[in-house]
Amino acid sequence: MLFDLADFKYRRFAPIDENGGFLMSRLNQNANPVITAELRE
């Protein structure tokens, strides 16, 4: 599924999470994300 994150609504992300899916998004170059967990097998 591809959609614009400017139109953010939680109800769109909930089914992805509930079905074991993942969401990927681009970050601006000046973004400074905090990594809270790593999922590795």
mmCIF entry with sequence, helices, sheets and N, C-alpha, C, O atoms, coordinates in Angstrom:
data_MODEL
# 
_entry.id   MODEL 
# 
_entity.id                         1 
_entity.type                       polymer 
_entity.pdbx_number_of_molecules   1 
# 
_entity_poly.entity_id                      1 
_entity_poly.type                           'polypeptide(L)' 
_entity_poly.nstd_linkage                   no 
_entity_poly.nstd_monomer                   no 
_entity_poly.pdbx_seq_one_letter_code       MLFDLADFKYRRFAPIDENGGFLMSRLNQNANPVITAELRE 
_entity_poly.pdbx_seq_one_letter_code_can   MLFDLADFKYRRFAPIDENGGFLMSRLNQNANPVITAELRE 
_entity_poly.pdbx_strand_id                 A 
# 
loop_
_entity_poly_seq.entity_id 
_entity_poly_seq.num 
_entity_poly_seq.mon_id 
_entity_poly_seq.hetero 
1 1  MET n 
1 2  LEU n 
1 3  PHE n 
1 4  ASP n 
1 5  LEU n 
1 6  ALA n 
1 7  ASP n 
1 8  PHE n 
1 9  LYS n 
1 10 TYR n 
1 11 ARG n 
1 12 ARG n 
1 13 PHE n 
1 14 ALA n 
1 15 PRO n 
1 16 ILE n 
1 17 ASP n 
1 18 GLU n 
1 19 ASN n 
1 20 GLY n 
1 21 GLY n 
1 22 PHE n 
1 23 LEU n 
1 24 MET n 
1 25 SER n 
1 26 ARG n 
1 27 LEU n 
1 28 ASN n 
1 29 GLN n 
1 30 ASN n 
1 31 ALA n 
1 32 ASN n 
1 33 PRO n 
1 34 VAL n 
1 35 ILE n 
1 36 THR n 
1 37 ALA n 
1 38 GLU n 
1 39 LEU n 
1 40 ARG n 
1 41 GLU n 
# 
_struct_asym.id          A 
_struct_asym.entity_id   1 
# 
loop_
_struct_conf.conf_type_id 
_struct_conf.id 
_struct_conf.pdbx_PDB_helix_id 
_struct_conf.beg_label_comp_id 
_struct_conf.beg_label_asym_id 
_struct_conf.beg_label_seq_id 
_struct_conf.pdbx_beg_PDB_ins_code 
_struct_conf.end_label_comp_id 
_struct_conf.end_label_asym_id 
_struct_conf.end_label_seq_id 
_struct_conf.pdbx_end_PDB_ins_code 
_struct_conf.beg_auth_comp_id 
_struct_conf.beg_auth_asym_id 
_struct_conf.beg_auth_seq_id 
_struct_conf.end_auth_comp_id 
_struct_conf.end_auth_asym_id 
_struct_conf.end_auth_seq_id 
_struct_conf.pdbx_PDB_helix_class 
_struct_conf.details 
_struct_conf.pdbx_PDB_helix_length 
HELX_P HELX_P1 AA1 LEU A 5  ? ASP A 7  ? LEU A 5  ASP A 7  5 ? 3 
HELX_P HELX_P2 AA2 TYR A 10 ? GLU A 18 ? TYR A 10 GLU A 18 1 ? 9 
# 
_struct_conf_type.id          HELX_P 
_struct_conf_type.criteria    ? 
_struct_conf_type.reference   ? 
# 
loop_
_atom_site.group_PDB 
_atom_site.id 
_atom_site.type_symbol 
_atom_site.label_atom_id 
_atom_site.label_alt_id 
_atom_site.label_comp_id 
_atom_site.label_asym_id 
_atom_site.label_entity_id 
_atom_site.label_seq_id 
_atom_site.pdbx_PDB_ins_code 
_atom_site.Cartn_x 
_atom_site.Cartn_y 
_atom_site.Cartn_z 
_atom_site.occupancy 
_atom_site.B_iso_or_equiv 
_atom_site.pdbx_formal_charge 
_atom_site.auth_seq_id 
_atom_site.auth_comp_id 
_atom_site.auth_asym_id 
_atom_site.auth_atom_id 
_atom_site.pdbx_PDB_model_num 
ATOM 1   N N  . MET A 1 1  ? 0.848  -1.161  0.000  1.00 0.00 ? 1  MET A N  1 
ATOM 2   C CA . MET A 1 1  ? 0.000  0.000   0.000  1.00 0.00 ? 1  MET A CA 1 
ATOM 3   C C  . MET A 1 1  ? 0.898  1.229   0.000  1.00 0.00 ? 1  MET A C  1 
ATOM 4   O O  . MET A 1 1  ? 1.904  1.273   0.707  1.00 0.00 ? 1  MET A O  1 
ATOM 5   N N  . LEU A 1 2  ? 0.537  2.198   -0.775 1.00 0.00 ? 2  LEU A N  1 
ATOM 6   C CA . LEU A 1 2  ? 1.303  3.434   -0.866 1.00 0.00 ? 2  LEU A CA 1 
ATOM 7   C C  . LEU A 1 2  ? 0.360  4.601   -0.621 1.00 0.00 ? 2  LEU A C  1 
ATOM 8   O O  . LEU A 1 2  ? -0.664 4.721   -1.292 1.00 0.00 ? 2  LEU A O  1 
ATOM 9   N N  . PHE A 1 3  ? 0.692  5.454   0.326  1.00 0.00 ? 3  PHE A N  1 
ATOM 10  C CA . PHE A 1 3  ? -0.120 6.639   0.569  1.00 0.00 ? 3  PHE A CA 1 
ATOM 11  C C  . PHE A 1 3  ? 0.742  7.731   1.164  1.00 0.00 ? 3  PHE A C  1 
ATOM 12  O O  . PHE A 1 3  ? 1.854  7.482   1.631  1.00 0.00 ? 3  PHE A O  1 
ATOM 13  N N  . ASP A 1 4  ? 0.224  8.925   1.142  1.00 0.00 ? 4  ASP A N  1 
ATOM 14  C CA . ASP A 1 4  ? 0.936  10.111  1.595  1.00 0.00 ? 4  ASP A CA 1 
ATOM 15  C C  . ASP A 1 4  ? 0.870  10.218  3.118  1.00 0.00 ? 4  ASP A C  1 
ATOM 16  O O  . ASP A 1 4  ? -0.223 10.240  3.684  1.00 0.00 ? 4  ASP A O  1 
ATOM 17  N N  . LEU A 1 5  ? 2.020  10.284  3.788  1.00 0.00 ? 5  LEU A N  1 
ATOM 18  C CA . LEU A 1 5  ? 2.041  10.383  5.245  1.00 0.00 ? 5  LEU A CA 1 
ATOM 19  C C  . LEU A 1 5  ? 1.520  11.716  5.755  1.00 0.00 ? 5  LEU A C  1 
ATOM 20  O O  . LEU A 1 5  ? 1.259  11.860  6.949  1.00 0.00 ? 5  LEU A O  1 
ATOM 21  N N  . ALA A 1 6  ? 1.363  12.695  4.865  1.00 0.00 ? 6  ALA A N  1 
ATOM 22  C CA . ALA A 1 6  ? 0.769  13.963  5.300  1.00 0.00 ? 6  ALA A CA 1 
ATOM 23  C C  . ALA A 1 6  ? -0.689 13.754  5.699  1.00 0.00 ? 6  ALA A C  1 
ATOM 24  O O  . ALA A 1 6  ? -1.259 14.558  6.436  1.00 0.00 ? 6  ALA A O  1 
ATOM 25  N N  . ASP A 1 7  ? -1.284 12.674  5.210  1.00 0.00 ? 7  ASP A N  1 
ATOM 26  C CA . ASP A 1 7  ? -2.670 12.341  5.541  1.00 0.00 ? 7  ASP A CA 1 
ATOM 27  C C  . ASP A 1 7  ? -2.664 11.244  6.608  1.00 0.00 ? 7  ASP A C  1 
ATOM 28  O O  . ASP A 1 7  ? -3.310 10.210  6.435  1.00 0.00 ? 7  ASP A O  1 
ATOM 29  N N  . PHE A 1 8  ? -1.941 11.460  7.706  1.00 0.00 ? 8  PHE A N  1 
ATOM 30  C CA . PHE A 1 8  ? -1.762 10.466  8.762  1.00 0.00 ? 8  PHE A CA 1 
ATOM 31  C C  . PHE A 1 8  ? -3.052 10.235  9.532  1.00 0.00 ? 8  PHE A C  1 
ATOM 32  O O  . PHE A 1 8  ? -3.667 11.170  10.043 1.00 0.00 ? 8  PHE A O  1 
ATOM 33  N N  . LYS A 1 9  ? -3.446 8.974   9.604  1.00 0.00 ? 9  LYS A N  1 
ATOM 34  C CA . LYS A 1 9  ? -4.572 8.568   10.446 1.00 0.00 ? 9  LYS A CA 1 
ATOM 35  C C  . LYS A 1 9  ? -4.208 7.221   11.055 1.00 0.00 ? 9  LYS A C  1 
ATOM 36  O O  . LYS A 1 9  ? -3.855 6.284   10.339 1.00 0.00 ? 9  LYS A O  1 
ATOM 37  N N  . TYR A 1 10 ? -4.294 7.126   12.371 1.00 0.00 ? 10 TYR A N  1 
ATOM 38  C CA . TYR A 1 10 ? -3.906 5.898   13.068 1.00 0.00 ? 10 TYR A CA 1 
ATOM 39  C C  . TYR A 1 10 ? -4.674 4.689   12.562 1.00 0.00 ? 10 TYR A C  1 
ATOM 40  O O  . TYR A 1 10 ? -4.114 3.597   12.461 1.00 0.00 ? 10 TYR A O  1 
ATOM 41  N N  . ARG A 1 11 ? -5.948 4.870   12.243 1.00 0.00 ? 11 ARG A N  1 
ATOM 42  C CA . ARG A 1 11 ? -6.764 3.721   11.828 1.00 0.00 ? 11 ARG A CA 1 
ATOM 43  C C  . ARG A 1 11 ? -6.248 3.080   10.541 1.00 0.00 ? 11 ARG A C  1 
ATOM 44  O O  . ARG A 1 11 ? -6.603 1.939   10.246 1.00 0.00 ? 11 ARG A O  1 
ATOM 45  N N  . ARG A 1 12 ? -5.431 3.775   9.780  1.00 0.00 ? 12 ARG A N  1 
ATOM 46  C CA . ARG A 1 12 ? -4.824 3.173   8.589  1.00 0.00 ? 12 ARG A CA 1 
ATOM 47  C C  . ARG A 1 12 ? -3.632 2.297   8.961  1.00 0.00 ? 12 ARG A C  1 
ATOM 48  O O  . ARG A 1 12 ? -3.353 1.312   8.276  1.00 0.00 ? 12 ARG A O  1 
ATOM 49  N N  . PHE A 1 13 ? -2.929 2.641   10.035 1.00 0.00 ? 13 PHE A N  1 
ATOM 50  C CA . PHE A 1 13 ? -1.747 1.890   10.435 1.00 0.00 ? 13 PHE A CA 1 
ATOM 51  C C  . PHE A 1 13 ? -2.083 0.688   11.310 1.00 0.00 ? 13 PHE A C  1 
ATOM 52  O O  . PHE A 1 13 ? -1.345 -0.297  11.300 1.00 0.00 ? 13 PHE A O  1 
ATOM 53  N N  . ALA A 1 14 ? -3.163 0.742   12.057 1.00 0.00 ? 14 ALA A N  1 
ATOM 54  C CA . ALA A 1 14 ? -3.537 -0.326  12.974 1.00 0.00 ? 14 ALA A CA 1 
ATOM 55  C C  . ALA A 1 14 ? -3.688 -1.675  12.272 1.00 0.00 ? 14 ALA A C  1 
ATOM 56  O O  . ALA A 1 14 ? -3.131 -2.654  12.769 1.00 0.00 ? 14 ALA A O  1 
ATOM 57  N N  . PRO A 1 15 ? -4.405 -1.794  11.146 1.00 0.00 ? 15 PRO A N  1 
ATOM 58  C CA . PRO A 1 15 ? -4.535 -3.100  10.492 1.00 0.00 ? 15 PRO A CA 1 
ATOM 59  C C  . PRO A 1 15 ? -3.201 -3.662  9.999  1.00 0.00 ? 15 PRO A C  1 
ATOM 60  O O  . PRO A 1 15 ? -3.004 -4.877  9.995  1.00 0.00 ? 15 PRO A O  1 
ATOM 61  N N  . ILE A 1 16 ? -2.299 -2.796  9.592  1.00 0.00 ? 16 ILE A N  1 
ATOM 62  C CA . ILE A 1 16 ? -0.977 -3.261  9.152  1.00 0.00 ? 16 ILE A CA 1 
ATOM 63  C C  . ILE A 1 16 ? -0.267 -3.931  10.320 1.00 0.00 ? 16 ILE A C  1 
ATOM 64  O O  . ILE A 1 16 ? 0.280  -5.024  10.172 1.00 0.00 ? 16 ILE A O  1 
ATOM 65  N N  . ASP A 1 17 ? -0.272 -3.281  11.482 1.00 0.00 ? 17 ASP A N  1 
ATOM 66  C CA . ASP A 1 17 ? 0.368  -3.832  12.677 1.00 0.00 ? 17 ASP A CA 1 
ATOM 67  C C  . ASP A 1 17 ? -0.337 -5.101  13.155 1.00 0.00 ? 17 ASP A C  1 
ATOM 68  O O  . ASP A 1 17 ? 0.322  -6.076  13.518 1.00 0.00 ? 17 ASP A O  1 
ATOM 69  N N  . GLU A 1 18 ? -1.648 -5.096  13.157 1.00 0.00 ? 18 GLU A N  1 
ATOM 70  C CA . GLU A 1 18 ? -2.418 -6.248  13.640 1.00 0.00 ? 18 GLU A CA 1 
ATOM 71  C C  . GLU A 1 18 ? -2.194 -7.494  12.789 1.00 0.00 ? 18 GLU A C  1 
ATOM 72  O O  . GLU A 1 18 ? -2.334 -8.614  13.282 1.00 0.00 ? 18 GLU A O  1 
ATOM 73  N N  . ASN A 1 19 ? -1.849 -7.311  11.527 1.00 0.00 ? 19 ASN A N  1 
ATOM 74  C CA . ASN A 1 19 ? -1.625 -8.439  10.625 1.00 0.00 ? 19 ASN A CA 1 
ATOM 75  C C  . ASN A 1 19 ? -0.142 -8.769  10.448 1.00 0.00 ? 19 ASN A C  1 
ATOM 76  O O  . ASN A 1 19 ? 0.228  -9.501  9.530  1.00 0.00 ? 19 ASN A O  1 
ATOM 77  N N  . GLY A 1 20 ? 0.701  -8.231  11.323 1.00 0.00 ? 20 GLY A N  1 
ATOM 78  C CA . GLY A 1 20 ? 2.125  -8.552  11.293 1.00 0.00 ? 20 GLY A CA 1 
ATOM 79  C C  . GLY A 1 20 ? 2.900  -7.838  10.211 1.00 0.00 ? 20 GLY A C  1 
ATOM 80  O O  . GLY A 1 20 ? 4.012  -8.246  9.874  1.00 0.00 ? 20 GLY A O  1 
ATOM 81  N N  . GLY A 1 21 ? 2.337  -6.784  9.664  1.00 0.00 ? 21 GLY A N  1 
ATOM 82  C CA . GLY A 1 21 ? 3.010  -6.030  8.605  1.00 0.00 ? 21 GLY A CA 1 
ATOM 83  C C  . GLY A 1 21 ? 3.952  -4.979  9.170  1.00 0.00 ? 21 GLY A C  1 
ATOM 84  O O  . GLY A 1 21 ? 4.025  -4.774  10.382 1.00 0.00 ? 21 GLY A O  1 
ATOM 85  N N  . PHE A 1 22 ? 4.660  -4.327  8.286  1.00 0.00 ? 22 PHE A N  1 
ATOM 86  C CA . PHE A 1 22 ? 5.608  -3.278  8.654  1.00 0.00 ? 22 PHE A CA 1 
ATOM 87  C C  . PHE A 1 22 ? 5.327  -2.054  7.822  1.00 0.00 ? 22 PHE A C  1 
ATOM 88  O O  . PHE A 1 22 ? 4.778  -2.153  6.725  1.00 0.00 ? 22 PHE A O  1 
ATOM 89  N N  . LEU A 1 23 ? 5.692  -0.920  8.327  1.00 0.00 ? 23 LEU A N  1 
ATOM 90  C CA . LEU A 1 23 ? 5.538  0.342   7.609  1.00 0.00 ? 23 LEU A CA 1 
ATOM 91  C C  . LEU A 1 23 ? 6.920  0.929   7.389  1.00 0.00 ? 23 LEU A C  1 
ATOM 92  O O  . LEU A 1 23 ? 7.738  0.997   8.306  1.00 0.00 ? 23 LEU A O  1 
ATOM 93  N N  . MET A 1 24 ? 7.163  1.348   6.170  1.00 0.00 ? 24 MET A N  1 
ATOM 94  C CA . MET A 1 24 ? 8.421  2.017   5.848  1.00 0.00 ? 24 MET A CA 1 
ATOM 95  C C  . MET A 1 24 ? 8.097  3.430   5.388  1.00 0.00 ? 24 MET A C  1 
ATOM 96  O O  . MET A 1 24 ? 7.093  3.666   4.716  1.00 0.00 ? 24 MET A O  1 
ATOM 97  N N  . SER A 1 25 ? 8.953  4.351   5.758  1.00 0.00 ? 25 SER A N  1 
ATOM 98  C CA . SER A 1 25 ? 8.742  5.737   5.386  1.00 0.00 ? 25 SER A CA 1 
ATOM 99  C C  . SER A 1 25 ? 10.096 6.406   5.168  1.00 0.00 ? 25 SER A C  1 
ATOM 100 O O  . SER A 1 25 ? 11.096 6.028   5.779  1.00 0.00 ? 25 SER A O  1 
ATOM 101 N N  . ARG A 1 26 ? 10.110 7.392   4.299  1.00 0.00 ? 26 ARG A N  1 
ATOM 102 C CA . ARG A 1 26 ? 11.328 8.175   4.109  1.00 0.00 ? 26 ARG A CA 1 
ATOM 103 C C  . ARG A 1 26 ? 11.456 9.185   5.240  1.00 0.00 ? 26 ARG A C  1 
ATOM 104 O O  . ARG A 1 26 ? 10.453 9.636   5.793  1.00 0.00 ? 26 ARG A O  1 
ATOM 105 N N  . LEU A 1 27 ? 12.672 9.533   5.577  1.00 0.00 ? 27 LEU A N  1 
ATOM 106 C CA . LEU A 1 27 ? 12.933 10.592  6.548  1.00 0.00 ? 27 LEU A CA 1 
ATOM 107 C C  . LEU A 1 27 ? 13.610 11.750  5.841  1.00 0.00 ? 27 LEU A C  1 
ATOM 108 O O  . LEU A 1 27 ? 14.349 11.550  4.877  1.00 0.00 ? 27 LEU A O  1 
ATOM 109 N N  . ASN A 1 28 ? 13.365 12.935  6.310  1.00 0.00 ? 28 ASN A N  1 
ATOM 110 C CA . ASN A 1 28 ? 14.108 14.080  5.804  1.00 0.00 ? 28 ASN A CA 1 
ATOM 111 C C  . ASN A 1 28 ? 15.560 13.934  6.209  1.00 0.00 ? 28 ASN A C  1 
ATOM 112 O O  . ASN A 1 28 ? 15.866 13.261  7.193  1.00 0.00 ? 28 ASN A O  1 
ATOM 113 N N  . GLN A 1 29 ? 16.456 14.554  5.462  1.00 0.00 ? 29 GLN A N  1 
ATOM 114 C CA . GLN A 1 29 ? 17.884 14.442  5.765  1.00 0.00 ? 29 GLN A CA 1 
ATOM 115 C C  . GLN A 1 29 ? 18.227 15.018  7.132  1.00 0.00 ? 29 GLN A C  1 
ATOM 116 O O  . GLN A 1 29 ? 19.201 14.589  7.752  1.00 0.00 ? 29 GLN A O  1 
ATOM 117 N N  . ASN A 1 30 ? 17.450 15.979  7.612  1.00 0.00 ? 30 ASN A N  1 
ATOM 118 C CA . ASN A 1 30 ? 17.757 16.587  8.906  1.00 0.00 ? 30 ASN A CA 1 
ATOM 119 C C  . ASN A 1 30 ? 17.057 15.876  10.062 1.00 0.00 ? 30 ASN A C  1 
ATOM 120 O O  . ASN A 1 30 ? 17.106 16.357  11.194 1.00 0.00 ? 30 ASN A O  1 
ATOM 121 N N  . ALA A 1 31 ? 16.402 14.735  9.799  1.00 0.00 ? 31 ALA A N  1 
ATOM 122 C CA . ALA A 1 31 ? 15.715 13.981  10.858 1.00 0.00 ? 31 ALA A CA 1 
ATOM 123 C C  . ALA A 1 31 ? 16.745 13.346  11.789 1.00 0.00 ? 31 ALA A C  1 
ATOM 124 O O  . ALA A 1 31 ? 17.840 12.979  11.360 1.00 0.00 ? 31 ALA A O  1 
ATOM 125 N N  . ASN A 1 32 ? 16.387 13.222  13.057 1.00 0.00 ? 32 ASN A N  1 
ATOM 126 C CA . ASN A 1 32 ? 17.261 12.608  14.045 1.00 0.00 ? 32 ASN A CA 1 
ATOM 127 C C  . ASN A 1 32 ? 16.439 11.593  14.854 1.00 0.00 ? 32 ASN A C  1 
ATOM 128 O O  . ASN A 1 32 ? 16.068 11.867  15.996 1.00 0.00 ? 32 ASN A O  1 
ATOM 129 N N  . PRO A 1 33 ? 16.152 10.412  14.261 1.00 0.00 ? 33 PRO A N  1 
ATOM 130 C CA . PRO A 1 33 ? 15.280 9.453   14.936 1.00 0.00 ? 33 PRO A CA 1 
ATOM 131 C C  . PRO A 1 33 ? 15.958 8.796   16.132 1.00 0.00 ? 33 PRO A C  1 
ATOM 132 O O  . PRO A 1 33 ? 17.181 8.660   16.169 1.00 0.00 ? 33 PRO A O  1 
ATOM 133 N N  . VAL A 1 34 ? 15.151 8.393   17.105 1.00 0.00 ? 34 VAL A N  1 
ATOM 134 C CA . VAL A 1 34 ? 15.623 7.648   18.261 1.00 0.00 ? 34 VAL A CA 1 
ATOM 135 C C  . VAL A 1 34 ? 15.230 6.188   18.045 1.00 0.00 ? 34 VAL A C  1 
ATOM 136 O O  . VAL A 1 34 ? 14.045 5.875   17.930 1.00 0.00 ? 34 VAL A O  1 
ATOM 137 N N  . ILE A 1 35 ? 16.222 5.292   17.990 1.00 0.00 ? 35 ILE A N  1 
ATOM 138 C CA . ILE A 1 35 ? 15.957 3.864   17.808 1.00 0.00 ? 35 ILE A CA 1 
ATOM 139 C C  . ILE A 1 35 ? 15.689 3.270   19.179 1.00 0.00 ? 35 ILE A C  1 
ATOM 140 O O  . ILE A 1 35 ? 16.533 3.322   20.074 1.00 0.00 ? 35 ILE A O  1 
ATOM 141 N N  . THR A 1 36 ? 14.495 2.701   19.327 1.00 0.00 ? 36 THR A N  1 
ATOM 142 C CA . THR A 1 36 ? 14.099 2.162   20.636 1.00 0.00 ? 36 THR A CA 1 
ATOM 143 C C  . THR A 1 36 ? 14.190 0.643   20.704 1.00 0.00 ? 36 THR A C  1 
ATOM 144 O O  . THR A 1 36 ? 14.187 0.080   21.799 1.00 0.00 ? 36 THR A O  1 
ATOM 145 N N  . ALA A 1 37 ? 14.270 -0.037  19.555 1.00 0.00 ? 37 ALA A N  1 
ATOM 146 C CA . ALA A 1 37 ? 14.351 -1.498  19.551 1.00 0.00 ? 37 ALA A CA 1 
ATOM 147 C C  . ALA A 1 37 ? 14.868 -1.963  18.199 1.00 0.00 ? 37 ALA A C  1 
ATOM 148 O O  . ALA A 1 37 ? 14.761 -1.253  17.199 1.00 0.00 ? 37 ALA A O  1 
ATOM 149 N N  . GLU A 1 38 ? 15.430 -3.166  18.185 1.00 0.00 ? 38 GLU A N  1 
ATOM 150 C CA . GLU A 1 38 ? 15.892 -3.800  16.959 1.00 0.00 ? 38 GLU A CA 1 
ATOM 151 C C  . GLU A 1 38 ? 15.275 -5.172  16.876 1.00 0.00 ? 38 GLU A C  1 
ATOM 152 O O  . GLU A 1 38 ? 15.323 -5.936  17.840 1.00 0.00 ? 38 GLU A O  1 
ATOM 153 N N  . LEU A 1 39 ? 14.696 -5.496  15.736 1.00 0.00 ? 39 LEU A N  1 
ATOM 154 C CA . LEU A 1 39 ? 14.096 -6.811  15.549 1.00 0.00 ? 39 LEU A CA 1 
ATOM 155 C C  . LEU A 1 39 ? 15.029 -7.635  14.676 1.00 0.00 ? 39 LEU A C  1 
ATOM 156 O O  . LEU A 1 39 ? 15.101 -7.432  13.464 1.00 0.00 ? 39 LEU A O  1 
ATOM 157 N N  . ARG A 1 40 ? 15.728 -8.549  15.287 1.00 0.00 ? 40 ARG A N  1 
ATOM 158 C CA . ARG A 1 40 ? 16.656 -9.418  14.552 1.00 0.00 ? 40 ARG A CA 1 
ATOM 159 C C  . ARG A 1 40 ? 16.441 -10.852 14.992 1.00 0.00 ? 40 ARG A C  1 
ATOM 160 O O  . ARG A 1 40 ? 16.096 -11.117 16.144 1.00 0.00 ? 40 ARG A O  1 
ATOM 161 N N  . GLU A 1 41 ? 16.646 -11.763 14.075 1.00 0.00 ? 41 GLU A N  1 
ATOM 162 C CA . GLU A 1 41 ? 16.532 -13.188 14.404 1.00 0.00 ? 41 GLU A CA 1 
ATOM 163 C C  . GLU A 1 41 ? 17.907 -13.817 14.379 1.00 0.00 ? 41 GLU A C  1 
ATOM 164 O O  . GLU A 1 41 ? 18.043 -15.015 14.628 1.00 0.00 ? 41 GLU A O  1 
# 
